[in-house]
């Protein structure tokens, strides 16, 4: 399965797992906030720069049906 997955370069430490959708190929799921922190720490970006970079260059980059997804985790108490 890993041969079929498309990974976003440089964000391996932010991988949450694999997301499955009906009738769609599985895709890699990333923790959005961890991706931002990677940019801040690794590339010495401010948080604002990292957020802008994420939106334009990462989340906004469609590379086909196996484009990864970026998830913002919600605390469980938000659903109670």
N, C-alpha and C positions, 0 to 999 in steps of 0.2 A: 504494500500500500504506500510506503514512503516514497517509492519511485514515482508514484502518480501525484503526489502532493507538491504544491508550489510554496516555497518558503520565501519570506521577505529577508533579504540579506542583512545580517547584523543584529537581528532581533531574536535570536534563538533563546535567550534567557527570558523572553516574555511569552513564549509559547504556552498556551493554556491546554491545548489538546486539538482534537479534530472535531469539526462541526459537520453534522449530517443534516441534509435537507431532502425532503421527498422529491424524487425525480431529478435531483441535481447531484453532481459529483461531490464527494467529501472535500472539505477545504480546511486548511490550518487556521486555528483561531488563536489570536494574540490578545494579551491584556494591554489595552490602549495606554493606560497610565504607566505601565512598566516600559512600554516603548518610548514614551516621552522621557522617562527618567534615564533610559539608556542614552538618548540623544543629549540630555543635559550633562551627564557624567562623561560619556565617551567623547563627545564632540564639543564639549565646553560651550553649549548653547545656553541661553537663558531659557526659562520655562516658556515664555512667550514665543521665542524663536522656534523652540522645539514643537510647540503646538501648531504653529503656522506650517512648519516643515511637514509634520505628520499629516495635516489636512490636505496640503497641496501635493506632496510628493509620495506619500505612502497610502493613505486612505483613498485619496483621489486618483490613484493610478489603477486603472482597470487593465489587467493583463490576461483576460480570457475567463472562461468559466471556472477556472480553479484559483481565481484571485482570492487571497486570504481575507478573512474577516477580522475586524478589530473590535473587541468587546470592552465596554466599560462596566465592570462588575458593580452590582447593586447590593448593599447590605440586606441581609435577610429581613431585618426589621422593617424595611421599606414595603414589604408585602404583607405584613401583619395588620 
